[in-house]
């Protein structure tokens, strides 16, 4: 049976002027890929002059009422179970270890303030941050070591990863909730001071003027930043 036979009549009208062979190729690539694919990656695998973005948008419309949806995360495209059907998958999902409150706070600080050092994380949290907390977040692959700050001791700077974006369903780091959204979700006191600001997050992969590249082997040098090893 043709995959496109059971689409609504109005959808047939939408696809009347669309290259169905192109749709099928894009669809096949996305289904076969274990990871989200970028527009550039899809373009390289399709015939020249293919309107890849147009085909993606058409597929997104076609799958909108279905059990799986075509979504864009971290600037890339993939199929995901429709949000309203997520409960069907619960028995098949391995129970994940919950992050501690310290780890969640640290992750949030890194997401909003990146690039940020361990000392800066501690200053924002108001308490010390153990190396174990950062190790746990590194193991999740949601954060990464970016570089070294050009300050005494040259501490490591941290930032989020593409895996962070994919896990939380974000197309851009700027999709993180702002001040009003955080208040509405009950994550911030509605009576926070007027001077309180939520920074605009920026996960640009390019190092800033205050960062140097990580040297070879520096992934294991974080202990050097913490004489106490706490």
Secondary structure, DSSP 8 states (H G I E B T S, - for coil): --TTTTS-HHHHHHHTTS-HHHHHHHHHHHHH-SS-B-HHHHHHHS-TT--HHHHHHHHHHHHTTSSEEEEEETTEEEEEE-GGGGGGGGGGS-------HHHHHHHHHHHHH-SEEHHHHHHHHSS---HHHHHHHHHTTSEEEEEEESSTT--EEEEE-HHHHHHTT-SSGGGS--HHHHHHTTSS-TT--TT---------SS--TTEEE--TTGGG-GGGG-TT--
